[in-house]
């Protein structure tokens, strides 16, 4: 038996069922105090923690079960972004929350962006073609605003097991940016149509938080590292291409070392394809299931070329963990799974110029226990038990960049 931890503002025990539900009054700020009892990783500065706390304090815990902290890994940039998942079962709850909060003090300055996301959620629920094509959405907060929730961007996750048509992609983009120019629509359509059969559009990023005219981001799955330059040439990426630089980073890895695998290639498009490429390199989940970051030696390789600050490597290695916890709005236990999902390298100006780490926290329903019940503890104590993550089911999560 588990003793339920009651939050001071809790009014209902169950999380949303996807149809709006009865809100519990518990925010993600309260949940994070349980899920990260030792605080944020050390590379997250106090200023960034304040921004993250503002975002978490505005969001009911029922709205999402997964989020990313996107951490710059060089010492001269302390910004930390946050991305939250909108799963299929949570889209109605998100739409109701946005409609109710759009003119509140925290959201009103960016009401147009929130209304655009609400329009897309309506289409996702009611349009058959979009319902089939879209797997999930991710909301990204990448411009900290201090005392209020920062403006959101939206990443649309598509099923990669079946091709998504260029017409559906353009419709998704126009639902978020109704005034999208003819030239930008044509470039977006042409880029999707030019993809080889082995490459799928995993995500479309619409950067609503950035200035007018900001590019849209194509996140491409299924790209082989040896075919990276050929893909860039096919899609018209100008300038030098990153295949040789990526291969050089992997070439020196010993047989006992774990190097991350190329998972997504990110291209930015406006009326043209821009001369920069994002390389999302997925970290080994099997190693992290044992609480070990296998890519540690590879991160030191990045530190040797000044892409990563060596001081952050220990903090990244300490992130993978699993814990069993009863959240304040639930009667039943959940599993909180933490892992370094991937490292993103940015290729621009003919060189690799920066790196970001994507720290995932996902909450899933706990399987039945096979061990004796744990003793009861006072409700003022955040109850959790660490254990290897591989005792739970693994849930794949794609991410924005």
C-alpha positions as CSV (number, residue, x, y, z in Angstrom):
1,X,0.0,0.0,0.0
2,X,1.1,3.5,-0.8
3,X,0.2,6.5,1.3
4,X,-1.0,9.3,-0.9
5,X,0.8,12.6,-0.7
6,X,-1.7,15.4,-0.4
7,X,-1.0,18.8,-1.8
8,X,-2.6,21.8,-0.1
9,X,-4.6,22.8,-3.1
10,X,-5.8,19.3,-4.1
11,X,-9.5,19.0,-4.8
12,X,-9.8,15.8,-6.8
13,X,-7.7,12.6,-6.9
14,X,-7.7,11.6,-10.6
15,X,-5.9,13.1,-13.5
16,X,-7.7,14.4,-16.6
17,X,-9.2,11.7,-18.8
18,X,-8.5,13.7,-21.9
19,X,-12.0,15.2,-22.1
20,X,-11.2,18.2,-19.9
21,X,-11.8,16.3,-16.6
22,X,-12.0,17.8,-13.2
23,X,-8.8,19.8,-12.5
24,X,-7.0,18.8,-9.3
25,X,-5.5,22.3,-8.6
26,X,-2.0,20.8,-8.6
27,X,0.6,22.4,-10.8
28,X,3.7,21.0,-12.3
29,X,5.7,23.1,-9.9
30,X,4.4,20.9,-7.0
31,X,5.0,17.7,-9.0
32,X,8.6,18.6,-9.8
33,X,9.3,19.1,-6.1
34,X,8.5,15.4,-5.7
35,X,10.2,14.2,-9.0
36,X,13.4,16.2,-8.5
37,X,13.9,16.1,-4.7
38,X,17.5,17.3,-5.1
39,X,16.7,20.2,-7.3
40,X,17.6,21.0,-10.9
41,X,20.9,19.8,-12.5
42,X,23.8,22.0,-11.6
43,X,24.1,23.5,-15.1
44,X,20.6,25.1,-14.7
45,X,21.3,28.6,-13.3
46,X,19.2,30.3,-10.7
47,X,17.8,32.6,-13.3
48,X,16.8,29.7,-15.5
49,X,15.3,27.9,-12.5
50,X,13.1,31.0,-11.8
51,X,11.9,30.9,-15.4
52,X,11.2,27.2,-15.3
53,X,9.3,27.6,-12.0
54,X,7.1,30.3,-13.6
55,X,6.1,28.0,-16.4
56,X,5.6,25.0,-14.2
57,X,3.5,27.0,-11.7
58,X,1.1,28.0,-14.5
59,X,0.4,24.5,-15.8
60,X,-2.0,22.0,-14.2
61,X,-0.3,18.6,-13.8
62,X,-3.1,17.0,-15.8
63,X,-2.0,18.7,-19.0
64,X,1.1,16.6,-19.8
65,X,3.1,13.6,-18.7
66,X,6.4,14.4,-20.4
67,X,8.7,17.4,-20.7
68,X,12.2,18.3,-21.7
69,X,14.7,20.6,-20.3
70,X,16.9,21.8,-23.1
71,X,20.2,22.9,-21.7
72,X,23.0,24.7,-23.5
73,X,26.2,22.8,-22.9
74,X,28.7,25.6,-23.4
75,X,29.7,27.8,-20.4
76,X,28.7,31.1,-22.1
77,X,25.0,30.5,-22.5
78,X,22.8,29.8,-19.4
79,X,19.4,29.7,-21.1
80,X,17.3,26.6,-20.5
81,X,14.3,25.9,-22.6
82,X,11.3,23.8,-21.7
83,X,9.2,21.6,-24.0
84,X,5.9,19.9,-23.0
85,X,4.1,17.1,-24.8
86,X,0.5,17.2,-25.8
87,X,-0.6,13.6,-26.3
88,X,-3.6,12.5,-28.2
89,X,-5.5,11.9,-25.0
90,X,-4.7,15.3,-23.6
91,X,-5.5,17.6,-26.5
92,X,-9.0,18.4,-25.3
93,X,-7.7,19.3,-21.8
94,X,-5.1,21.6,-23.4
95,X,-7.7,23.3,-25.6
96,X,-10.0,24.0,-22.7
97,X,-7.1,25.3,-20.6
98,X,-5.9,27.6,-23.4
99,X,-9.4,29.0,-24.1
100,X,-9.9,29.7,-20.4
101,X,-6.5,31.2,-19.8
102,X,-5.8,33.1,-23.1
103,X,-6.6,36.5,-21.6
104,X,-5.0,35.9,-18.2
105,X,-2.2,38.1,-17.1
106,X,0.4,35.3,-17.7
107,X,-0.7,34.4,-21.3
108,X,-2.3,37.6,-22.6
109,X,0.9,39.1,-24.1
110,X,1.2,36.0,-26.4
111,X,-2.6,35.4,-26.9
112,X,-2.2,35.2,-30.7
113,X,0.3,32.3,-30.4
114,X,-1.9,30.4,-27.9
115,X,-5.0,30.9,-30.1
116,X,-3.1,29.5,-33.0
117,X,-2.2,26.4,-31.0
118,X,-5.9,26.1,-30.0
119,X,-6.9,26.2,-33.7
120,X,-4.5,23.4,-34.5
121,X,-5.9,21.3,-31.6
122,X,-9.4,21.7,-33.0
123,X,-8.3,20.6,-36.4
124,X,-6.4,17.6,-34.9
125,X,-9.6,16.5,-33.2
126,X,-12.0,17.0,-36.1
127,X,-10.0,16.6,-39.4
128,X,-9.6,13.0,-40.4
129,X,-6.4,13.6,-42.4
130,X,-4.7,15.4,-39.5
131,X,-5.9,13.0,-36.9
132,X,-4.3,10.1,-38.9
133,X,-1.0,12.0,-39.6
134,X,-0.3,13.6,-36.2
135,X,1.1,11.6,-33.3
136,X,1.6,14.3,-30.7
137,X,2.4,18.0,-30.3
138,X,5.2,19.6,-28.3
139,X,4.9,23.1,-26.9
140,X,8.3,24.8,-26.5
141,X,9.1,27.8,-24.3
142,X,12.4,29.2,-25.6
143,X,12.3,32.9,-24.7
144,X,12.3,33.3,-20.9
145,X,10.2,36.2,-19.8
146,X,10.8,36.4,-16.0
147,X,7.6,36.9,-14.2
148,X,5.2,35.5,-16.8
149,X,4.9,32.4,-19.0
150,X,7.1,32.9,-22.1
151,X,5.7,32.8,-25.6
152,X,5.2,29.2,-27.0
153,X,6.4,27.6,-30.2
154,X,4.8,24.5,-31.6
155,X,6.3,21.3,-32.9
156,X,3.9,18.9,-34.7
157,X,5.0,15.2,-34.4
158,X,4.0,13.0,-37.3
159,X,3.9,9.2,-37.5
160,X,7.1,8.1,-39.2
161,X,5.9,4.6,-40.2
162,X,3.7,6.1,-42.9
163,X,4.5,9.1,-45.2
164,X,2.8,12.4,-44.5
165,X,1.6,14.3,-47.6
166,X,2.9,17.7,-48.4
167,X,-0.7,19.0,-48.4
168,X,-1.2,17.9,-44.8
169,X,2.1,19.6,-43.7
170,X,1.1,22.9,-45.4
171,X,-2.3,22.7,-43.8
172,X,-0.8,22.2,-40.4
173,X,1.5,25.2,-40.9
174,X,-1.3,27.4,-42.1
175,X,-3.4,26.6,-39.1
176,X,-0.7,28.1,-37.0
177,X,0.3,30.9,-39.4
178,X,-2.7,31.8,-41.5
179,X,-0.8,34.5,-43.3
180,X,2.0,32.2,-44.5
181,X,3.2,33.6,-47.8
182,X,2.8,31.8,-51.1
183,X,6.6,31.6,-51.5
184,X,7.0,30.0,-48.1
185,X,4.2,27.5,-48.7
186,X,5.8,26.6,-52.0
187,X,9.2,26.0,-50.4
188,X,7.7,23.9,-47.6
189,X,5.7,21.8,-50.1
190,X,8.7,21.3,-52.4
191,X,11.0,20.3,-49.5
192,X,8.6,17.6,-48.3
193,X,8.1,16.3,-51.8
194,X,11.8,16.1,-52.3
195,X,12.4,13.7,-49.4
196,X,13.7,10.3,-50.5
197,X,11.5,7.3,-49.7
198,X,13.8,6.2,-46.8
199,X,13.5,9.6,-45.0
200,X,10.3,10.6,-43.1
201,X,9.2,14.0,-41.8
202,X,9.2,13.4,-38.0
203,X,8.3,16.9,-36.9
204,X,7.4,20.3,-38.3
205,X,8.5,23.1,-36.0
206,X,6.6,26.5,-36.2
207,X,8.5,29.0,-34.2
208,X,5.7,31.2,-33.0
209,X,7.8,32.7,-30.2
210,X,10.3,34.2,-32.5
211,X,10.2,37.3,-34.7
212,X,7.9,37.5,-37.8
213,X,9.5,35.7,-40.7
214,X,11.2,33.1,-38.5
215,X,11.9,29.9,-40.4
216,X,10.0,26.7,-40.1
217,X,11.9,23.6,-39.0
218,X,11.8,20.2,-40.7
219,X,13.0,17.4,-38.4
220,X,13.8,14.5,-40.7
221,X,14.0,10.9,-39.4
222,X,15.7,7.9,-41.0
223,X,18.7,9.7,-42.3
224,X,21.8,7.6,-42.5
225,X,25.0,9.3,-41.3
226,X,26.8,8.3,-44.5
227,X,24.1,9.9,-46.7
228,X,23.9,13.2,-44.8
229,X,25.7,15.3,-47.4
230,X,23.6,13.7,-50.3
231,X,20.4,14.7,-48.4
232,X,21.6,18.3,-47.9
233,X,22.4,18.6,-51.6
234,X,19.1,17.1,-52.6
235,X,17.2,19.6,-50.5
236,X,19.3,22.6,-51.5
237,X,21.1,23.4,-48.3
238,X,23.8,25.9,-49.3
239,X,27.4,25.9,-48.3
240,X,29.5,23.1,-46.8
241,X,27.8,20.1,-45.3
242,X,28.4,18.4,-41.9
243,X,28.9,14.7,-42.8
244,X,32.7,14.8,-42.5
245,X,32.6,16.7,-39.2
246,X,30.2,14.2,-37.7
247,X,32.2,11.2,-38.9
248,X,35.3,12.7,-37.4
249,X,33.7,12.9,-34.0
250,X,32.8,9.2,-34.2
251,X,36.0,8.0,-35.8
252,X,38.1,8.1,-32.6
253,X,35.6,6.2,-30.4
254,X,37.0,2.9,-29.1
255,X,35.0,-0.3,-29.2
256,X,34.2,0.0,-25.5
257,X,32.8,3.5,-25.9
258,X,29.2,4.4,-26.7
259,X,28.6,7.0,-29.3
260,X,25.1,8.4,-29.9
261,X,23.2,7.5,-33.1
262,X,22.0,10.1,-35.6
263,X,18.3,10.2,-35.0
264,X,17.0,13.5,-36.6
265,X,18.3,16.0,-39.0
266,X,16.9,19.5,-38.6
267,X,16.6,21.9,-41.6
268,X,15.3,25.5,-41.4
269,X,13.3,26.8,-44.4
270,X,11.8,30.2,-45.3
271,X,11.4,31.1,-49.0
272,X,14.8,29.2,-49.2
273,X,16.6,26.5,-47.3
274,X,18.9,28.1,-44.8
275,X,22.6,27.2,-44.5
276,X,22.4,25.5,-41.1
277,X,21.8,21.9,-40.0
278,X,20.8,20.5,-36.6
279,X,22.1,17.0,-35.8
280,X,20.1,15.2,-33.1
281,X,22.1,12.3,-31.8
282,X,20.1,9.8,-29.7
283,X,21.7,8.5,-26.5
284,X,21.6,4.8,-25.6
285,X,18.6,4.0,-23.5
286,X,19.7,0.6,-22.4
287,X,22.7,2.0,-20.6
288,X,20.6,4.7,-18.9
289,X,18.1,2.0,-17.8
290,X,20.9,0.9,-15.5
291,X,21.5,4.5,-14.4
292,X,24.6,4.8,-16.5
293,X,25.3,7.4,-19.2
294,X,27.2,5.4,-21.8
295,X,28.1,8.5,-23.8
296,X,30.3,10.0,-21.1
297,X,33.6,9.5,-23.0
298,X,32.0,10.9,-26.2
299,X,31.0,14.0,-24.2
300,X,34.6,14.5,-23.2
301,X,35.4,14.3,-26.9
302,X,33.0,17.2,-27.5
303,X,34.6,19.1,-24.6
304,X,38.0,18.7,-26.3
305,X,36.7,20.6,-29.3
306,X,35.0,23.2,-27.0
307,X,31.4,22.2,-27.8
308,X,30.7,21.1,-24.3
309,X,31.8,22.5,-21.0
310,X,33.6,19.7,-19.1
311,X,32.0,20.9,-15.8
312,X,28.5,19.9,-17.1
313,X,29.4,16.3,-17.9
314,X,29.0,15.0,-14.4
315,X,25.6,16.7,-14.1
316,X,24.4,15.1,-17.3
317,X,25.7,11.7,-16.1
318,X,23.7,12.0,-12.9
319,X,20.4,12.7,-14.6
320,X,19.3,9.1,-15.7
321,X,17.1,7.7,-13.0
322,X,13.8,6.0,-12.3
323,X,11.6,6.5,-9.3
324,X,8.3,5.3,-8.0
325,X,6.2,8.2,-6.7
326,X,2.6,9.0,-5.8
327,X,1.8,12.4,-7.2
328,X,-0.5,14.7,-5.2
329,X,-3.5,14.4,-7.5
330,X,-3.4,10.5,-7.7
331,X,-4.3,7.5,-5.6
332,X,-2.0,5.2,-7.5
333,X,1.8,5.2,-7.9
334,X,3.5,6.4,-11.1
335,X,6.9,5.8,-12.6
336,X,9.0,8.9,-13.2
337,X,11.6,8.1,-15.9
338,X,14.6,10.4,-16.4
339,X,17.1,10.2,-19.2
340,X,19.4,12.2,-21.4
341,X,17.4,11.6,-24.6
342,X,19.8,13.2,-27.1
343,X,22.5,15.7,-27.8
344,X,21.9,18.3,-30.6
345,X,24.9,19.7,-32.5
346,X,24.4,22.8,-34.6
347,X,26.3,23.1,-38.0
348,X,26.5,26.6,-39.2
349,X,29.1,28.8,-41.0
350,X,30.9,25.6,-42.1
351,X,31.5,24.2,-38.7
352,X,30.0,22.6,-35.6
353,X,29.4,25.6,-33.4
354,X,27.2,24.6,-30.4
355,X,25.6,21.7,-28.5
356,X,22.5,21.2,-26.4
357,X,21.4,18.4,-24.1
358,X,17.8,17.3,-23.9
359,X,16.9,16.0,-20.4
360,X,13.7,14.1,-20.5
361,X,11.3,13.5,-17.6
362,X,8.3,11.2,-18.5
363,X,5.7,10.0,-16.0
364,X,4.0,6.7,-16.8
365,X,1.6,4.4,-14.9
366,X,3.4,2.1,-12.6
367,X,3.1,-1.7,-13.1
368,X,1.8,-3.8,-10.2
369,X,4.4,-4.2,-7.4
370,X,5.9,-7.6,-6.8
371,X,7.7,-6.6,-3.6
372,X,6.4,-6.1,0.0
373,X,4.6,-2.8,0.7
374,X,6.8,0.1,1.7
375,X,6.3,1.6,5.2
376,X,4.1,4.6,5.5
377,X,5.8,8.0,5.7
378,X,4.5,11.4,6.8
379,X,2.7,13.3,4.1
380,X,5.1,16.2,4.4
381,X,7.9,13.9,3.0
382,X,8.1,13.5,-0.8
383,X,8.0,9.7,-1.2
384,X,10.0,8.1,-4.0
385,X,12.1,5.1,-4.5
386,X,14.9,4.9,-7.0
387,X,15.2,1.7,-9.1
388,X,16.5,0.7,-12.5
389,X,14.3,2.1,-15.2
390,X,14.3,-1.2,-17.2
391,X,11.7,-2.6,-14.8
392,X,9.2,-0.3,-16.5
393,X,7.9,-0.1,-20.0
394,X,9.9,2.2,-22.2
395,X,8.0,5.0,-23.9
396,X,9.5,6.5,-27.0
397,X,9.4,10.3,-27.1
398,X,10.3,12.5,-30.1
399,X,11.5,16.0,-29.3
400,X,11.5,19.4,-30.6
401,X,14.7,21.2,-31.0
